[in-house]
Amino acid sequence: MGGETKKTVWGRVVGLYRSTKPAIKYSAWTLSVVAVLALGYLGFSLRYLDRVYPNVVIGSNQFQGMTREQLTSELTKLTIAQGEQKIILRQGEETLEFSSKDIDWQVDLETTANQIFGYGREDTSRLISFFHQLRSAFIKTHLDPVSNYDEDLLAAKVSQIADKINNPAINASAELVSDKLVTTTEKSGEVVDEANVTNQALAFLNSFTGGTITIEKRLDTPTIVLGNVDELTAKLELLSVRQLTLKWATGNKKLNRKEIRQLVGYPPAGGGQTSESASPKFLTVAFTAEKVQNYLTGISDQTDSPAAEPQLVIKDGQLAIVKASKIGTVVDLAVSAEAILGALEGTDVNPTIELTMKTQTPTINEANLATLGIKERIGYGETSFAGSPANRRHNITNGVSILQSALIKPGETFSTIAKLGAIDNTTGYLPELVIKENRTTPEFGGGLCQVSTTLFRAMMNAGLPVTERKNHSYRVSYYEPPVGLDATIYFPKPDLKFVNDTPGYILIQGRVVGSKVQFEFWGTSDGRTSSITAPIVSNIIQPGEPIYADTDTLPKGEQKQIEKPHAGATAVVTYTVTRAGQVINKQVFKSVYKVWPARFLVGTNESLLPTNPPTP
């Protein structure tokens, strides 16, 4: 009976699948499939309960079946390993490599782990989570780590190699040379697709790997083309006959033909900006605002009475004004240029334009002195020029007086050459020996390197970033000891520069005391301190035998020493700036000094009398 009953039940079940009624048959099969899928999904869910679902990857890294703790541990290992891997940018023989550390690549481990672990669990709806769970069983899902990096550093790396291999297109251009129109024909080029290289680098970083990126160059087409040169020349001549008189409160000026041509530019037809995607534009000839403003700037010494900032000093430890500021009047370049262009394009054959002036107000006054942040001495430098000849002493004193009360605003780069200005007899300098082209020769301003060397040492004492500095060709006794801390200047290069990266303005106070140059930097201390290592001196080479050269400017047999001997050497000093226990700047100054033999002139002129005849 029992067996028959079971057989009957089983038979009935089988009968459902064999039923001649389609509805019953299909329902039975459907219920079976659903039951199998439900059991499979239940098993799948139990297997990956509190574990990462399969096929969720970053790059080639699988995290299937990991617990949250295991996942975080694995991501930590990948991040550490990534810092040692290199991304190599290559184009031909040019290569550049960097790591994730070089661009400050940081992975947010917790958020990245939550993103991986949350796939199939923490979606916007249960339906989407269910879909992601099913998908993960069969198809890989690629995720990127949650990260941040310094975009400027990465761009700089890509640009560094791109600048070496780029051959950009050349736009057509024109200029006046000796009052003659000279044109340049456009030319296509090839450049690196920097956005594409950046994306490839990010793909490596987002997969925790390194590798080589072979850089492909793309065609770079000119956006401005030349066209008919004869038409350009004819248009220029037509513009050149225009008349114009400028007028201002203290004078006037009628422009001659050459000055009128200075107002002419060579923009693309239709003006505006050109883009790579647009069709190239033809070069034209026209009066332009840029050229007009450039011309007005060039005659500003005639038209303007610029504002003058007050001269500041430190008196009894306090900031004080010793020379009051002055409100100025200057040409409003934009407004005046617009008026001039209107006149030149108008029908008046000989227009007169009165320049529009505007008031220029000094930025510093008694009311805002306290906001400058000049309240304490933050740097000091001193050197001795004992034994210097009179002209050298004079030039040093003159240079210090010019730099006295120099004011550097936060973020500004200070240029010693720019601040000193013209170095000649018109600015109070006398001829004295300078090092120039491997010779010591007299020039105006000789001795100013004593000033720049002292300034260099004050910069470092203040802990400021030195952005430009060059040592002398040979060792100079005035600047030692120590060796390797000198700074030469010569217009226009080399220069001595630093950046004011402090919270406030910096005021330079300079003075000559006896045979010493002293510079003080006043500002606001942010707690930084600086240190300079003792010089490491190597490659010392003695000057060897003197060099003799014949000259007919001296009596025969008479000798005159024109160069003193100097030993060659290499000196290395390390300059370190720290704040709150952290190094914020570290620079190594390597100075290579040439060996410098003594040089003598030997007279050959028999017609000259000896300078010092023998005593009878």
SVG drawing of the C-alpha trace seen along z (x, -y; Angstrom):
<svg xmlns="http://www.w3.org/2000/svg" viewBox="-5 -121 129 123">
<polyline fill="none" stroke="black" stroke-width="0.4" points="0.0,0.0 2.8,-2.5 4.9,-1.7 1.9,-2.1 1.1,-5.5 4.6,-6.8 4.6,-5.6 1.3,-7.2 2.7,-10.6 5.8,-10.3 3.8,-9.3 1.6,-12.3 4.6,-14.6 6.0,-13.1 2.6,-13.3 2.7,-17.1 5.8,-17.3 4.2,-14.9 0.8,-16.5 -0.8,-17.0 -2.1,-20.3 0.5,-23.0 -0.4,-25.2 0.2,-22.5 3.4,-21.3 5.0,-24.7 4.0,-25.7 5.7,-22.5 8.9,-23.2 8.9,-26.9 8.5,-26.1 11.4,-23.7 13.7,-26.2 12.7,-28.9 13.4,-26.4 16.8,-25.5 17.7,-29.2 16.5,-30.0 18.5,-27.3 21.5,-28.4 21.1,-32.0 20.7,-31.0 24.0,-29.0 25.7,-31.9 24.5,-34.4 25.6,-32.2 29.0,-31.6 29.6,-35.4 27.9,-36.5 30.2,-39.3 32.7,-38.6 33.5,-40.4 31.5,-39.1 33.4,-37.4 34.8,-39.3 35.0,-42.6 38.5,-43.8 40.9,-46.8 43.2,-46.3 44.2,-42.6 43.7,-42.4 40.9,-40.0 39.3,-40.5 36.8,-37.6 35.8,-36.0 37.8,-38.4 36.4,-39.7 36.5,-43.4 39.6,-43.0 41.3,-41.0 40.3,-43.5 41.7,-46.4 45.0,-44.5 45.3,-43.6 44.6,-47.2 47.3,-48.4 49.8,-46.0 49.0,-47.1 49.3,-50.8 52.7,-50.3 53.9,-48.2 52.6,-50.8 55.0,-53.4 58.0,-51.4 56.7,-50.9 57.6,-53.2 55.6,-54.7 57.9,-55.3 57.1,-57.8 59.0,-57.0 59.2,-58.6 62.2,-57.5 65.3,-58.0 63.6,-60.4 62.4,-58.8 61.1,-60.1 60.1,-58.0 58.1,-58.7 56.3,-56.9 53.0,-57.5 55.1,-59.2 56.3,-61.9 52.8,-63.2 51.6,-62.7 49.2,-59.9 47.1,-58.9 44.5,-56.1 41.6,-56.4 41.8,-52.9 38.6,-53.0 36.5,-54.5 38.0,-52.2 37.3,-49.1 33.7,-50.3 33.3,-50.7 34.5,-47.1 32.7,-45.5 29.6,-47.4 29.2,-46.2 26.0,-44.2 25.1,-45.3 24.9,-49.1 23.4,-50.1 20.6,-52.6 17.9,-49.8 17.6,-46.2 16.8,-45.4 20.1,-46.9 21.9,-45.1 20.3,-41.8 21.4,-42.5 25.0,-43.3 25.1,-40.0 23.9,-38.0 26.3,-39.9 29.3,-39.3 28.9,-35.5 29.7,-35.7 31.1,-39.1 34.1,-41.1 33.4,-44.6 36.4,-46.9 36.5,-49.6 39.0,-52.4 40.4,-53.1 39.2,-56.3 42.3,-58.5 43.6,-62.0 46.8,-63.4 48.5,-66.6 47.3,-67.3 49.9,-70.0 52.8,-67.6 51.4,-65.0 51.0,-67.7 54.5,-68.9 55.9,-65.4 54.0,-65.0 55.0,-68.5 58.6,-67.8 59.0,-65.2 56.6,-66.8 58.6,-70.0 61.6,-68.0 59.9,-66.3 57.2,-68.7 57.6,-70.4 54.6,-72.6 53.0,-74.3 54.3,-77.7 51.6,-80.3 52.2,-82.8 53.5,-86.1 54.8,-89.5 57.0,-92.2 58.9,-95.3 62.6,-94.9 64.5,-98.1 61.1,-99.6 60.6,-96.7 57.8,-94.2 59.2,-90.7 56.8,-87.7 57.1,-84.2 55.1,-81.4 53.1,-79.0 54.3,-75.5 52.7,-72.3 54.2,-70.4 53.8,-67.4 53.0,-67.6 52.3,-65.2 48.7,-64.6 49.3,-65.4 45.7,-64.6 46.0,-61.1 49.3,-60.5 47.8,-61.7 44.9,-59.3 47.2,-56.4 49.3,-57.2 46.1,-57.4 45.1,-54.0 48.3,-52.5 47.9,-54.2 44.2,-53.1 45.3,-49.5 48.1,-49.6 50.7,-48.9 53.5,-50.6 54.6,-50.2 55.8,-52.0 53.7,-54.5 54.9,-54.9 54.1,-58.4 52.5,-59.0 52.7,-62.5 49.8,-64.0 49.7,-66.5 49.6,-70.2 48.3,-72.5 48.7,-76.2 45.7,-78.4 47.0,-81.5 48.2,-81.3 50.0,-83.9 48.0,-84.7 49.0,-87.4 52.1,-89.2 51.7,-92.0 48.3,-92.8 49.7,-92.9 52.4,-95.3 50.0,-97.5 47.7,-97.7 50.6,-98.5 51.6,-101.4 48.1,-102.7 48.0,-102.7 51.4,-104.3 50.2,-107.6 47.7,-108.1 48.2,-111.2 47.8,-111.4 48.6,-113.8 48.5,-112.8 47.9,-115.4 48.1,-115.3 48.2,-117.8 51.9,-118.5 52.7,-118.0 51.8,-116.7 53.3,-114.6 52.7,-114.3 53.5,-110.8 55.8,-110.4 55.5,-107.7 57.8,-105.3 55.7,-105.8 52.4,-105.3 53.8,-101.9 54.5,-101.0 50.7,-101.0 50.2,-98.4 49.7,-94.7 49.3,-91.6 46.2,-89.7 44.2,-86.9 41.4,-88.0 38.2,-88.6 40.3,-88.9 39.4,-86.9 41.0,-83.7 41.9,-80.9 41.3,-77.2 42.7,-74.0 39.3,-72.8 38.4,-75.9 39.6,-76.6 42.9,-78.6 42.6,-82.4 44.6,-84.6 47.1,-87.1 46.0,-90.7 47.3,-94.2 45.5,-96.5 45.9,-99.0 45.5,-97.0 44.9,-97.8 47.9,-95.7 50.3,-97.7 48.7,-101.0 49.0,-100.2 52.6,-99.0 53.4,-102.4 51.8,-104.3 53.7,-102.3 56.9,-103.2 56.3,-106.9 55.0,-106.7 58.1,-108.6 56.7,-111.6 53.1,-111.2 53.0,-109.7 53.7,-110.8 53.5,-107.5 52.7,-107.0 55.5,-106.6 55.4,-104.2 56.7,-105.6 60.3,-104.8 60.2,-102.6 62.9,-102.1 63.2,-100.3 63.8,-102.9 64.3,-101.9 62.9,-98.5 59.7,-99.9 58.5,-100.4 58.5,-104.0 58.1,-106.2 61.0,-108.4 59.7,-109.6 56.1,-110.1 54.2,-108.4 53.0,-110.3 49.7,-110.0 50.4,-109.7 48.7,-110.2 49.1,-107.7 47.6,-107.1 44.5,-104.8 45.9,-102.5 42.6,-100.7 40.5,-103.8 43.1,-105.8 43.9,-103.0 40.2,-102.7 40.0,-106.4 43.1,-106.2 41.9,-103.3 38.6,-105.0 40.4,-108.1 42.7,-106.1 39.8,-104.2 37.7,-107.4 37.5,-109.9 39.4,-112.8 42.7,-113.0 44.7,-114.6 43.0,-113.8 44.2,-114.9 43.4,-112.6 43.7,-113.8 44.9,-110.9 42.7,-109.8 44.5,-109.8 43.7,-108.0 44.8,-108.4 47.4,-105.9 47.3,-105.5 50.2,-104.1 49.4,-100.8 51.1,-101.7 50.3,-104.5 50.4,-105.2 47.0,-103.7 47.9,-100.2 51.5,-100.0 50.6,-97.5 49.0,-95.2 52.3,-94.7 53.6,-92.3 57.0,-94.0 57.6,-93.6 60.7,-91.5 64.1,-90.7 64.0,-87.4 67.3,-87.4 70.8,-88.8 73.9,-88.7 77.4,-90.3 80.6,-90.3 83.9,-92.3 85.4,-94.2 88.5,-95.3 91.4,-96.1 89.1,-97.2 90.3,-100.1 88.4,-103.4 86.2,-102.8 85.1,-99.4 84.2,-100.8 82.2,-103.6 80.3,-101.1 79.5,-98.9 78.1,-101.8 76.1,-103.0 74.6,-99.5 73.6,-99.1 71.9,-102.5 69.8,-101.5 68.7,-98.2 68.0,-100.0 64.2,-99.9 63.4,-97.5 59.9,-96.0 58.9,-92.5 55.3,-91.5 54.2,-87.9 54.6,-85.6 56.8,-88.0 60.1,-87.0 62.8,-89.5 65.4,-90.2 68.7,-91.9 69.4,-93.0 65.9,-94.5 66.1,-96.3 69.5,-97.8 68.5,-99.1 71.0,-100.7 74.6,-100.2 76.6,-103.0 77.9,-106.5 74.4,-107.9 73.5,-106.0 76.5,-106.9 78.9,-104.0 82.6,-104.2 84.8,-101.9 86.3,-99.0 87.4,-95.4 84.8,-92.8 85.1,-89.2 84.0,-89.0 84.6,-86.4 87.5,-84.8 89.2,-88.1 89.3,-90.7 88.5,-94.0 87.4,-97.5 83.7,-98.3 81.1,-100.5 79.8,-98.8 82.7,-96.6 82.3,-95.4 78.5,-94.9 79.1,-91.2 80.0,-92.1 76.5,-93.4 74.9,-90.4 77.0,-87.9 75.9,-89.6 72.3,-89.6 72.6,-85.9 73.7,-85.1 70.8,-87.1 68.4,-85.3 69.5,-81.9 69.7,-83.2 66.0,-84.1 65.2,-80.7 63.9,-81.9 63.8,-79.8 66.7,-80.9 65.5,-80.6 68.6,-81.9 72.3,-82.1 75.6,-81.6 79.1,-81.5 82.1,-83.5 84.3,-82.1 87.2,-82.0 87.5,-82.2 87.5,-85.8 89.2,-86.4 86.6,-89.1 84.0,-86.4 85.9,-83.8 85.7,-82.1 83.6,-80.2 84.2,-79.1 81.1,-78.4 78.7,-81.1 79.3,-83.8 76.8,-85.1 77.8,-86.9 75.6,-89.3 76.0,-91.0 73.3,-92.7 71.2,-91.0 72.5,-87.6 73.4,-86.1 71.0,-87.4 70.3,-86.6 66.7,-85.9 64.5,-84.6 60.8,-84.2 59.1,-85.8 57.1,-82.8 56.5,-84.2 53.1,-85.4 53.9,-89.2 56.0,-91.7 59.8,-91.7 61.7,-95.0 65.4,-95.0 67.6,-97.2 71.1,-97.6 74.1,-99.6 77.8,-99.9 79.6,-100.0 83.3,-100.6 84.5,-97.8 81.5,-95.6 78.3,-95.2 75.2,-94.3 71.7,-93.4 68.8,-92.8 65.5,-91.2 62.4,-92.4 59.0,-90.7 57.0,-88.1 58.5,-84.9 56.5,-81.7 58.8,-79.7 61.2,-78.5 64.9,-78.0 67.7,-77.5 71.1,-75.8 74.0,-75.6 76.5,-72.8 80.2,-73.4 81.5,-73.5 82.8,-70.2 85.8,-71.3 87.4,-69.0 89.2,-69.1 91.7,-71.7 94.0,-72.6 97.0,-75.0 97.3,-77.8 100.6,-76.7 103.1,-78.9 102.2,-82.6 101.2,-83.5 103.2,-86.3 102.0,-88.3 103.9,-90.9 102.5,-94.4 103.8,-97.6 102.1,-99.7 105.0,-99.2 108.7,-100.0 110.8,-97.0 111.4,-94.5 108.9,-96.1 106.3,-93.7 102.8,-94.5 100.7,-92.0 97.1,-92.1 95.7,-88.9 96.3,-87.4 96.6,-83.6 93.7,-81.6 93.5,-77.9 90.7,-76.0 88.2,-74.0 84.7,-72.6 82.7,-73.5 79.4,-72.0 77.1,-73.4 73.6,-72.1 71.0,-74.7 68.1,-73.3 65.0,-75.1 62.8,-73.5 59.5,-74.4 57.8,-72.6 60.3,-69.7 59.5,-69.3 61.9,-70.1 60.2,-72.7 63.1,-73.5 66.5,-71.9 68.9,-73.2 72.4,-72.1 74.7,-74.8 77.6,-73.4 80.3,-76.0 82.9,-75.1 85.8,-77.6 88.3,-77.7 92.0,-77.5 93.3,-81.0 97.0,-81.6 98.7,-84.9 99.0,-87.0 101.6,-89.5 102.2,-91.9 105.7,-92.2 106.8,-95.5 108.3,-95.4 108.3,-99.2 111.9,-100.4 110.8,-104.0 109.1,-104.3 111.0,-105.3 110.9,-103.0 108.1,-103.8 110.5,-103.6 114.0,-104.5 116.9,-103.2 118.0,-105.6 121.5,-107.1"/>
</svg>
